[in-house]
Amino acid sequence: MSEPSATVAILIGTPEGARLLAASSEREAARVAELFLLRLPAKALPAPLWVQCADRALGHRITTYLADFQDERVRERDAMPVFPGRGA
């Protein structure tokens, strides 16, 4: 018997406006949000995000994972040298 799938909605704020992502599992939600965040310019991070689903623990795990993922990208961004005329 298959496990019932969760519906997860993730709202991510960007400089161009909010984007709503949806997934049917925890793994898929983390994957689509991570891919979306990778496409954002590093200077737009950390982006505000909200996770909504029926399972509170699942929502907390995804929120924590995505916050950690963004923190890592911000640390990488801040460690990169900025060359004159090239911007950040």
C-alpha positions as CSV (number, residue, x, y, z in Angstrom):
1,M,0.0,0.0,0.0
2,S,1.4,3.4,-0.9
3,E,1.9,6.2,1.6
4,P,-0.5,9.1,1.2
5,S,1.3,12.0,-0.5
6,A,1.4,15.4,1.2
7,T,0.6,18.6,-0.7
8,V,3.3,21.2,0.1
9,A,3.0,24.8,-1.0
10,I,6.1,27.1,-0.8
11,L,5.8,30.8,-1.4
12,I,9.2,32.5,-2.1
13,G,9.6,36.3,-2.2
14,T,11.8,37.6,-5.0
15,P,12.7,41.1,-6.2
16,E,10.2,40.6,-9.1
17,G,7.4,39.4,-6.8
18,A,6.3,36.3,-5.0
19,R,6.5,32.8,-6.6
20,L,4.3,29.9,-5.5
21,L,5.7,26.4,-5.8
22,A,3.7,23.2,-5.2
23,A,4.8,19.6,-4.6
24,S,3.3,16.3,-3.7
25,S,6.1,15.2,-1.4
26,E,8.7,16.5,1.0
27,R,11.6,15.5,-1.3
28,E,10.0,17.1,-4.4
29,A,9.2,20.3,-2.5
30,A,12.8,20.6,-1.3
31,R,14.1,19.9,-4.8
32,V,11.9,22.4,-6.7
33,A,12.5,25.1,-4.1
34,E,16.2,24.5,-4.2
35,L,16.3,24.7,-8.0
36,F,14.3,27.9,-7.9
37,L,16.6,29.4,-5.3
38,L,19.7,28.5,-7.4
39,R,18.3,30.5,-10.3
40,L,17.9,33.6,-8.1
41,P,20.8,36.1,-8.2
42,A,22.9,35.6,-5.1
43,K,22.4,39.3,-4.1
44,A,18.6,38.5,-3.7
45,L,19.3,36.0,-0.9
46,P,18.2,35.2,1.6
47,A,14.7,35.3,0.1
48,P,11.8,35.2,2.4
49,L,9.8,32.0,2.2
50,W,6.8,30.4,3.7
51,V,6.0,26.7,3.7
52,Q,2.5,25.4,4.1
53,C,1.3,21.8,4.5
54,A,-0.9,19.7,6.7
55,D,2.0,18.1,8.5
56,R,3.6,20.7,10.8
57,A,6.8,18.7,11.3
58,L,7.3,18.3,7.5
59,G,6.8,22.0,7.0
60,H,9.3,22.8,9.7
61,R,11.9,20.4,8.1
62,I,11.5,22.0,4.7
63,T,11.7,25.5,6.1
64,T,14.8,24.7,8.1
65,Y,16.4,22.9,5.1
66,L,15.7,25.8,2.8
67,A,17.0,28.4,5.3
68,D,20.2,26.4,5.7
69,F,20.5,26.1,1.9
70,Q,20.2,29.9,1.5
71,D,22.6,30.6,4.4
72,E,25.2,28.4,2.6
73,R,24.7,30.4,-0.7
74,V,25.0,33.7,1.2
75,R,28.2,32.6,2.8
76,E,29.6,31.5,-0.6
77,R,28.5,34.9,-2.1
78,D,30.1,36.9,0.7
79,A,33.4,34.9,0.4
80,M,33.7,35.7,-3.3
81,P,36.0,38.6,-4.2
82,V,34.4,41.5,-6.0
83,F,36.4,42.8,-9.0
84,P,36.2,46.4,-10.0
85,G,33.7,47.1,-12.7
86,R,32.1,43.6,-12.4
87,G,29.6,44.2,-9.5
88,A,28.5,41.7,-6.9
